Amino acid sequence: MIIVQLTDLHVRPYGRAAYRTAETNMLTERALWAVRNLAFTPDAIVISGDLTNNGLASEYAVLSDMLSRIIKVPVYVLPGNHDHRETMRSSLGHLPGVTSDPYFIQYAVDHHDVRLVMLDTVIPGSGAGELCEKRLAWLDATLSAEPNKPTLVVMHHPPFACGIRHMDHISLQNPSEFISIIAKHSQVKRILCGHHHRPINAAVAHTICSIAPSVAHQVEFVLGDEPGMWKLEPPAFEVFVSLGDDAIVGHTIYVENYPGPYPFFADPVEDEVGRL
């Protein structure tokens, strides 16, 4: 099974840039076309939050149009802190699972070889994330329902500190409760996050937790208490491949085209020696 993870699209109304500079609609569309033009067809796409910049119905309409025009495989979404849960529910209710829970946008996808558990970590009005008692209980019960099927848990807010302090302040606020549940379920092979706009990996319980870079703008890499800034570093997305025996590996794929591919040839070492 092949799963593509996109995150932090920050889509705006037509003609508007995010933060008055980042052309996130253009960048999102280019990322979607990059996925569409891959040499293989993924089985599913997950979008791990911050689909829009301000949670507006007009922004979700732009994204819905892009997805319907470009993407021909199932798309599974969950909210980030920039999204508005009820507007997302009404605007993207045609996508699988979005309206299945009465309180949150969270659901399990059971009909692939790898199970997807889409977990809502949003605190309305806050940049940080949290898992209340209802969501923790839902996660534990949902994982308990399929203990033998390899599973990916997808969420927006990472459950670990990464050293970029301004992002750590708005990560998942109760990670220990989340980690204690994950530790009970050995079938969880990966935890996929967004939010930090950088490729970051850490061990969480028995598994690997990875943060995908944004398909739009990236957070500046600074360690310490510097104020948060963003940069137009190369956009990218993740591809996760199930290789059998429950092994799942992740690849970072850049959106843009670069020179190549070129064949590997042995360099003429004797010519170099002759020039010495």
N, C-alpha and C positions, 0 to 999 in steps of 0.2 A: 504494500500500500504506500502511496505517495501523498503527503499532506503538505500544502503550502501555507505558511503563516505570514500574513501581512499585519502591520500594526501602525497605529498613530498616523492616520490619514489626514486628519484635521481639515476635512472638506469644508469649503465656504460656499455661499451663494454665488451664482454665476457672476463673473467679473470682479470678484473680491479676492484679495490676497489675505493670508493669515499674517497677523502682526504687521500688516501693511507692506510686507516684503516677500513672504514665502508663497509662491504660486502653487499652493497645495493641490488645487484641482488638476492642474497640468501634471504635476508630479504623480498624483494618484492614478491618473489615466495612463501615464507612461508605465507605471508599475503593473497595472492590470494588463496592458498589452504585452509587457515582458513575460508575465505568467502565461498569457494566451499563446505566445510564440515559443514557449519552451519546446525542446525536442521531444518531450513526453507529455502526456496529458495527466495531470494530477487527479487523484480520486476525490479530493475535497480541498477547499480553501477555508481557513479560519482567519478571522479578523479580530484581533485581541484588544479592541477598545480604542477610544478616541477616533471614532469614525468621522466625527464632525468637530469643528472648532468651538461652536457655541450651542450645539444641541437644537438648532432651528429646523423647523419642518422644511424650509427651502434648502437647507444643506443636505438633509436626508434625501430629498427629491433628486438632487444632483448625483449623489452616490447611487441611488437606486437606478437612475438612468444609465450611469456608467456600467454597473454590474449587468444590467439586462442587455446592453449592447455588446459587451466584450466577453463576459465570462459564461462558459457553457457547462460548468460542473457545479455541484452543490457548494453553497457558501454558508458558513456558520459564523454568526457575529455575537459579540457581547459588548456591553457598554464600558467606557472609560470615564474618567472624571470630567472630560469636556462634553460628554454626551448628556442628554436629558432622557431619563428612562421612559417616561410616559410618551414623550414625542417620538422617541425611537420605536416604542411599541406600536404606536398608531401609524407611523410612516413606513416601517419595515416589517410589519406584521405578516407580510407574505413570505418572508424568509423562514426556514425551518426553526422551530423552537422558540421564536422570539416572544410569543404570547402564551407559552405553555404553562408558565408559573404565574400565579396571581399577584405576586409581590415583586419578584425580581426577574431579570432576564437571564435565566440559567436553565440548563437542560442537559440531558445526555443524548448522545448520538450512538445508537447501538447497531446499525446495519452495515458497518464497515468491518474490515478485519481488525482494525485497531479502534477501540472505543474512545470517544471524545466526551469529556465532561467539561462543559462550559460554565464557569463559575463567576457570578456577579460579585464584585468587590467594592462597588461604588457607595460612597457616602454623599448624598445629595448636598450640593453647595460647598463641598470640600475637595481639595486636590488629593487628599490622602485616601487610602482604602481601609476597609474594615470588613470582618466577617462576624455578623451578629449570631446569636444563638440559633436562629432559624436557619441561616445559611450554613453554619457549621454542622448542624444536625442533618440538613439536606445532603451535604457533601459526604458525610459518613454513611448515611443510608444508601446514597446512590453508588458509592464505591463498594459497599457491602453486597449490593445486588448482583454484581458480576465480578467475583473475586479471582477468576481464572483467565480473564480476557485482558491482553495488554492494553493499557489505558494511558491517554494523554490528558492531563488537567490543564485547561486553558483559562487564564485569568489576566486582568489588566495590571494590578499592582503587585510588584515583586515582594516575596516574603523574606527578603534578606537585605542587609546593608551592603552597599557597593563602594562606599568611600567618597562618592560625589554627594556632599552633605546636603545640598539644597534638594536633591532628589530623595535622599534617605529620609528626610523630614516628612515626605509625602508618600512614602511607600506603604505597604500593608502595616497597619498599626498593631495588630495582634498576631504576629507571625508564629509564636510558639503554639497557639491553639491550632492553627492550620497544620503546622509541621507534625504535631502529635497525632493528628488524624492520618496524614499521609504515611507516617511511620507504621501504621497498622495495616497498610494495604500495599503489599509487595508488587501487585500488578501495575502500579503506577510507574511507567517507564520514563516519563518526562513531564516537567511542568513548564508550560510556555507562557511567557509574560510579555507585556509591552511597557508603556509608560515612561521609561527612562531614555528612549530615543538613542540607544547605544547597544552594540552587541556585548553582553555581559553574561557570564556563566558562574554558577556556584553549586556546591553540593547542598541538597536539602533532604534530610532524612537519608533514605537509601538510594535516592535518585538524583538526577541532574535537573537543575532549574536554569532555564535560559531566557534572557531578555533579547528580543529581536530589535534590530535597528528600525527606525522609521522609514517608510517609503517616501517621506517628504524631507523634513529638516531634522538635524541631529542636535543633541545637547552637547555643549562644549565639554571636552574632557578636562576636568580640573579636580584635584583631590584636596579636600579641605573645605573651608568656609567661604570661598569666593561666591559672589552672587551668580545666580543662574543666567546663562546666556545660551543662545543657539547659533548653529552654523549650517551652512549649506555644504556639508560633507556628502560624499556619494550615498544616495539612497540605496537600500537593499531590503531583501526579504529572506525568509528561511524556508528550506525544503527539508522535510523529515521523511526518511525512507525506512520502511520496515523490511528487514533483511531475513526474517525467519528466526526461529528460536527466541522470539520476543526481543530481538535486538533492533533498536531504532537509532539511526544516526542522523545528525543534522548537518546541513550545508548552508552557508551564507552565499546568496546569489545577488550580485549587483544589478541594479536596474539598467544602467546605461550600457551601451555597446562600447567596447574597447578594441584596439587593434588586435588582430589575430582571428582565428587560431592559426598557429604556425606549427609545422612538423618539427619533431626533435631530431637533430642531426649531431653526430659526433664532431666536436671541434677539431680542426687539423692541428694537433699538438706539435707535430714535427715542424710545421711552418713557424710556429711561435719560437721553438727552440732555435731554429735557423736564424732568426732575427736577433737573438741575444748576442 
